[in-house]
Amino acid sequence: MNLFLQLLLNGLINGCAYALVAVGFALIYNTTRIFHFAHGGIYVLSGYLFFSFYTQSGLPLWFALLITLLLAAIAGILIDWLVYRPLDQRGASTIMYMISSFGVYVIIISGICMLYGNHPRVVHAPLPTFSFGGITLNAIQITTAVIFIAVFVALVFTLKYSSLGLKLRAMRDNQTLLALYGINPNNTRLCIFGVGSALCALAAILVSVDTGIDPHVGMKMVMTAAVAVIVGGIGVFAGVAAGALILGGLQGIAVWLTSTQWQDLVTFAVLIFCLLFRPQGILGYRGRLEEDET
């Protein structure tokens, strides 16, 4: 039983990291309707940037963290500005956005492999462990859970009660109407990509300290995030977080029953089950996407 609880808790901690990536992905998708494959590239890039700044360069932890988040936000903004914005101007189709985003992902990963090689990198940091009731967690796992809760509460509060949240909801519903009220949708959009990319980077930093970073883990992470968005309910951020935690918990149970090789099977089995029996998601509701709750 202790082993089951340990693996379940490990899965839920992984779910917290999934949730940070998924919320960033959902923030971008809900407002732009772009399936942002490049989000996975931002994830990997952030992990390697933090590895370079903290482990290789020896910068203080807080400074390496801040500069990584800043550079990730800038990278997300540049992807929108250099890739998605020109496609907007040409009236590109959804498939063109997806292909272009996947192309950006491939470029980022190829560049990382050229610079760092294909081997995983681990950010070496002192990690005290804590045991209670036969269950052991290290400091970064506890930190991941705490940061997820804090970020999620702050994000929900911002989206519901701030002027920025009002702009984001308005942009999701009607960008043209937003412009008529004198609000520049382009600036709001840059903010969306910056914040979404920073959330993704935060998850990458936490995971890189806990288990390391691999150049090929980005696609798995972004697909897990996308599944969490669908399972939880598109447009409902509480559902996105719930979907990510459910996936993480089920993956932990799958490891207990079988091995880590079955984790991806569990993820997509949950997706298929949800699409068949609850296509609106756990906390979503049937109706037009434009009517979804934030």
C-alpha distance (Angstrom), angle and dihedral (degrees) to the residues before:
residue distance angle dihedral
M1 . . .
N2 3.81 . .
L3 3.80 89.4 .
F4 3.80 90.9 51.0
L5 3.81 92.3 49.9
Q6 3.81 91.0 45.8
L7 3.79 93.6 52.4
L8 3.81 92.2 42.2
L9 3.79 91.0 52.0
N10 3.81 91.0 46.1
G11 3.80 87.9 52.3
L12 3.79 92.4 50.7
I13 3.82 89.9 50.4
N14 3.80 88.4 52.1
G15 3.79 86.3 48.8
C16 3.81 89.3 58.2
A17 3.81 89.3 56.7
Y18 3.82 89.9 45.9
A19 3.79 88.5 51.1
L20 3.80 93.6 55.4
V21 3.80 90.3 52.4
A22 3.81 92.3 42.1
V23 3.80 94.5 50.0
G24 3.81 89.8 51.1
F25 3.80 90.0 47.8
A26 3.81 91.7 47.3
L27 3.79 92.0 48.3
I28 3.80 89.5 57.6
Y29 3.80 96.5 39.8
N30 3.80 96.6 45.3
T31 3.79 93.0 54.9
T32 3.83 102.3 34.0
R33 3.83 103.6 22.9
I34 3.82 88.7 -134.0
F35 3.80 116.6 141.8
H36 3.77 93.1 -136.8
F37 3.83 104.9 -151.4
A38 3.81 87.9 164.4
H39 3.81 86.9 69.9
G40 3.81 85.9 82.0
G41 3.79 89.8 54.0
I42 3.80 90.3 52.1
Y43 3.80 88.1 51.7
V44 3.81 94.0 54.4
L45 3.80 93.2 40.1
S46 3.80 90.9 53.0
G47 3.79 92.9 51.0
Y48 3.79 92.1 51.9
L49 3.79 93.4 43.7
F50 3.78 90.2 54.2
F51 3.82 89.7 46.9
S52 3.81 89.5 52.6
F53 3.79 95.8 46.5
Y54 3.80 99.0 41.6
T55 3.80 106.9 28.3
Q56 3.79 103.4 27.5
S57 3.82 101.3 31.1
G58 3.79 96.9 32.6
L59 3.80 95.7 -133.8
P60 3.81 117.9 164.1
L61 3.80 113.0 -84.9
W62 3.80 95.5 -116.4
F63 3.81 93.0 48.6
A64 3.82 93.3 47.0
L65 3.81 88.2 49.7
L66 3.80 95.1 49.9
I67 3.80 96.1 44.8
T68 3.81 91.1 48.1
L69 3.81 91.8 51.8
L70 3.80 90.5 47.3
L71 3.80 94.2 49.2
A72 3.81 91.1 46.3
A73 3.80 90.5 52.7
I74 3.81 90.3 49.1
A75 3.81 90.8 48.8
G76 3.80 90.9 52.8
I77 3.79 91.4 48.7
L78 3.81 91.5 49.1
I79 3.80 91.5 51.5
D80 3.79 89.9 54.7
W81 3.79 93.3 43.7
L82 3.81 98.0 44.8
V83 3.81 101.3 33.2
Y84 3.80 115.0 17.6
R85 3.79 98.9 36.2
P86 3.85 93.9 57.6
L87 3.80 88.7 47.7
D88 3.81 88.6 52.9
Q89 3.77 90.5 53.5
R90 3.80 90.7 52.1
G91 3.80 93.5 47.4
A92 3.79 92.1 -120.2
S93 3.79 121.6 -169.2
T94 3.79 125.0 -111.5
I95 3.80 92.1 -103.3
M96 3.81 90.4 55.4
Y97 3.80 90.1 55.5
M98 3.79 90.4 50.1
I99 3.81 94.1 48.4
S100 3.79 92.0 46.3
S101 3.80 92.1 47.7
F102 3.80 91.0 49.6
G103 3.80 88.7 49.4
V104 3.80 90.4 54.3
Y105 3.80 89.2 49.8
V106 3.82 91.2 52.8
I107 3.81 91.7 48.3
I108 3.81 92.5 51.4
I109 3.81 94.1 47.0
S110 3.80 92.7 45.6
G111 3.79 90.6 51.6
I112 3.81 91.4 49.8
C113 3.81 91.6 49.5
M114 3.80 90.3 50.9
L115 3.81 92.3 51.4
Y116 3.80 101.9 37.1
G117 3.79 105.8 17.6
N118 3.79 127.4 -125.3
H119 3.79 96.4 -71.0
P120 3.81 122.1 106.8
R121 3.78 117.6 -107.2
V122 3.77 125.8 -146.2
V123 3.79 123.6 -153.1
H124 3.78 104.3 -136.0
A125 3.78 111.3 -140.4
P126 3.81 132.0 149.5
L127 3.80 107.0 -95.6
P128 3.81 116.0 -173.6
T129 3.79 114.0 -159.1
F130 3.79 129.4 -137.3
S131 3.80 125.0 -154.7
F132 3.78 128.0 -162.6
G133 3.77 128.3 163.3
G134 3.78 92.7 -7.8
I135 3.83 92.4 -54.1
T136 3.80 120.6 115.6
L137 3.79 127.6 -158.5
N138 3.77 129.3 173.3
A139 3.77 125.1 -135.2
I140 3.81 95.2 -101.7
Q141 3.82 92.0 54.0
I142 3.79 91.0 53.1
T143 3.81 89.7 44.6
T144 3.82 90.4 51.6
A145 3.81 91.5 55.3
V146 3.82 93.2 45.6
I147 3.82 93.4 47.3
F148 3.79 91.8 48.0
I149 3.81 92.1 52.9
A150 3.82 92.6 45.8
V151 3.81 94.4 46.5
F152 3.79 93.2 45.5
V153 3.80 93.7 50.4
A154 3.81 91.4 46.4
L155 3.80 92.0 48.0
V156 3.80 94.6 48.6
F157 3.80 90.7 47.7
T158 3.81 90.8 49.1
L159 3.79 94.2 48.2
K160 3.78 94.5 47.6
Y161 3.79 103.7 37.9
S162 3.81 109.6 23.6
S163 3.80 132.3 79.8
L164 3.81 88.7 -118.8
G165 3.79 90.4 58.0
L166 3.79 90.1 50.1
K167 3.81 90.1 52.0
L168 3.79 91.8 49.5
R169 3.79 92.8 51.2
A170 3.78 90.7 46.7
M171 3.79 91.4 49.0
R172 3.78 90.5 51.0
D173 3.79 91.1 53.2
N174 3.80 102.7 39.1
Q175 3.81 126.2 -9.3
T176 3.80 92.5 -174.4
L177 3.79 92.4 55.7
L178 3.80 89.3 47.7
A179 3.80 90.0 56.9
L180 3.81 91.1 49.3
Y181 3.81 88.6 60.8
G182 3.79 90.0 58.1
I183 3.81 96.8 -102.6
N184 3.80 116.7 132.0
P185 3.83 106.1 -129.0
N186 3.80 90.9 -164.4
N187 3.80 92.3 62.7
T188 3.80 90.8 46.3
R189 3.77 89.6 50.1
L190 3.80 92.4 52.1
C191 3.79 88.6 52.4
I192 3.79 90.0 52.1
F193 3.79 93.6 53.0
G194 3.79 91.6 44.1
V195 3.80 95.1 51.2
G196 3.82 93.9 41.0
S197 3.81 91.8 50.8
A198 3.81 92.2 46.8
L199 3.82 90.4 54.1
C200 3.79 89.3 50.8
A201 3.81 90.2 49.4
L202 3.79 91.5 50.5
A203 3.81 90.3 56.8
A204 3.81 91.0 47.0
I205 3.80 91.5 52.6
L206 3.79 93.0 50.5
V207 3.81 93.4 47.1
S208 3.81 93.2 45.1
V209 3.80 89.9 56.8
D210 3.81 92.8 45.2
T211 3.82 104.5 41.9
G212 3.81 106.0 -6.4
I213 3.79 133.4 -108.5
D214 3.79 127.8 -84.4
P215 3.83 124.7 -163.8
H216 3.79 91.7 -131.0
V217 3.81 100.1 47.4
G218 3.81 94.8 85.8
M219 3.80 97.6 83.7
K220 3.80 91.9 49.2
M221 3.80 90.1 50.1
V222 3.80 95.9 48.3
M223 3.82 92.3 45.9
T224 3.81 90.6 49.5
A225 3.80 88.2 49.8
A226 3.81 91.1 50.3
V227 3.80 90.8 49.7
A228 3.81 89.7 49.8
V229 3.82 89.5 53.1
I230 3.80 92.1 51.4
V231 3.80 95.2 42.5
G232 3.80 93.3 47.0
G233 3.79 96.3 42.9
I234 3.79 128.8 -87.1
G235 3.78 110.1 -100.8
V236 3.81 95.6 17.0
F237 3.81 110.5 100.7
A238 3.80 93.6 -168.9
G239 3.80 87.2 55.2
V240 3.81 91.3 50.0
A241 3.81 90.6 54.8
A242 3.80 91.4 45.1
G243 3.80 91.1 49.3
A244 3.80 91.6 51.8
L245 3.81 92.8 49.1
I246 3.80 91.1 48.0
L247 3.80 91.2 51.4
G248 3.79 91.4 47.9
G249 3.80 92.7 48.6
L250 3.81 93.5 47.5
Q251 3.79 90.6 48.3
G252 3.80 88.8 53.7
I253 3.81 90.4 51.4
A254 3.82 89.7 47.9
V255 3.81 89.7 55.3
W256 3.80 89.5 50.9
L257 3.82 92.4 50.3
T258 3.81 98.8 38.6
S259 3.83 126.6 -13.6
T260 3.79 141.7 -68.9
Q261 3.81 90.0 -85.9
W262 3.81 90.0 75.7
Q263 3.80 96.8 55.9
D264 3.80 95.4 94.5
L265 3.80 90.7 48.0
V266 3.80 89.6 55.6
T267 3.81 91.3 49.1
F268 3.78 95.4 54.2
A269 3.79 94.1 37.7
V270 3.81 87.0 59.4
L271 3.81 89.0 48.6
I272 3.80 93.1 52.3
F273 3.81 92.1 45.3
C274 3.80 90.4 50.7
L275 3.80 93.7 47.6
L276 3.79 90.9 50.8
F277 3.79 100.4 43.7
R278 3.83 107.6 16.2
P279 3.82 108.1 22.0
Q280 3.81 92.5 164.1
G281 3.80 90.5 59.3
I282 3.78 133.2 -116.3
L283 3.81 96.3 -65.2
G284 3.78 98.0 19.5
Y285 3.76 126.8 96.0
R286 3.76 135.0 -144.8
G287 3.76 115.3 -89.5
R288 3.75 143.0 81.1
L289 3.82 116.4 -36.1
E290 3.79 88.9 -123.5
E291 3.78 88.5 65.0
D292 3.80 97.2 53.0
E293 3.74 118.3 123.3
T294 3.77 122.3 -112.6
